[in-house]
Amino acid sequence: MKFIPENSYIHIEPIMEEEANGNFQWAKQSGDLTAAKVITSNSFNAGDTLIVISTMIQEFEFRKNKFKVCPVSAVIGNIKEDQ
């Protein structure tokens, strides 16, 4: 099952610190921001790593499939690897 968000939302999966293999760490803890991987979006590429306001992430379930989304306005920035 694939979820296609409307233009002002993105389908994401938050990145847990242990899954990031130590590549992503905050200088000091912040309960407001988290890293997330883009699953589906009209604004970003699938697989992009974004920093989003964690309190804006919403989760819903449809036919036993769970989806996490957040509004594009919750995106603080996009992390890109140096080439």
C-alpha positions as CSV (number, residue, x, y, z in Angstrom):
1,M,0.0,0.0,0.0
2,K,1.4,3.4,-0.9
3,F,0.3,6.7,0.6
4,I,0.5,9.8,-1.6
5,P,0.4,13.0,0.5
6,E,-1.2,16.3,-0.6
7,N,1.2,19.1,-1.7
8,S,1.5,20.6,1.8
9,Y,2.4,17.3,3.5
10,I,5.2,14.8,3.3
11,H,5.2,11.1,4.3
12,I,8.2,10.5,6.6
13,E,9.8,8.0,8.8
14,P,11.7,9.4,11.8
15,I,15.3,8.3,12.1
16,M,16.2,6.8,15.4
17,E,19.6,7.6,16.8
18,E,20.7,4.0,16.9
19,E,19.6,3.5,13.3
20,A,21.7,6.5,12.2
21,N,24.9,4.7,13.3
22,G,26.1,7.8,15.1
23,N,26.1,9.9,12.0
24,F,23.4,12.2,13.4
25,Q,23.8,13.7,16.9
26,W,22.6,16.9,18.5
27,A,25.1,19.1,20.2
28,K,22.5,19.3,23.0
29,Q,19.2,17.5,23.3
30,S,16.2,19.1,21.7
31,G,12.8,17.7,22.2
32,D,11.5,19.9,19.4
33,L,13.6,18.7,16.4
34,T,14.2,15.3,14.9
35,A,15.7,13.8,11.7
36,A,13.3,12.1,9.3
37,K,13.7,10.2,6.1
38,V,11.3,11.2,3.2
39,I,9.2,8.3,2.0
40,T,6.8,10.2,-0.3
41,S,6.6,13.9,-1.1
42,N,5.7,16.4,-3.8
43,S,8.4,18.8,-2.5
44,F,11.4,16.6,-1.6
45,N,13.0,13.4,-3.0
46,A,12.4,10.0,-1.5
47,G,15.3,9.2,0.8
48,D,16.2,12.8,1.6
49,T,17.1,13.4,5.3
50,L,15.1,16.3,6.8
51,I,15.2,18.0,10.1
52,V,11.6,18.5,11.2
53,I,9.7,19.8,14.2
54,S,8.9,16.6,16.0
55,T,5.7,17.9,17.6
56,M,4.2,18.4,14.1
57,I,4.6,14.7,13.2
58,Q,1.2,13.0,12.9
59,E,0.6,9.2,12.7
60,F,-2.5,7.5,11.5
61,E,-3.4,3.9,10.7
62,F,-5.4,2.6,7.7
63,R,-6.0,-1.1,7.2
64,K,-3.4,-2.0,9.8
65,N,-0.8,0.1,7.9
66,K,0.7,3.0,9.9
67,F,1.8,6.2,8.3
68,K,3.7,9.2,9.7
69,V,3.2,12.6,8.0
70,C,4.1,16.2,8.8
71,P,3.3,19.4,7.1
72,V,6.0,20.9,4.8
73,S,5.9,24.0,7.1
74,A,7.5,21.7,9.9
75,V,10.6,21.2,7.8
76,I,13.6,23.1,9.2
77,G,16.1,22.0,6.6
78,N,17.4,19.2,4.3
79,I,20.7,17.5,5.1
80,K,22.9,16.9,2.0
81,E,26.1,15.0,1.8
82,D,29.1,17.0,0.5
83,Q,30.2,15.8,-2.9
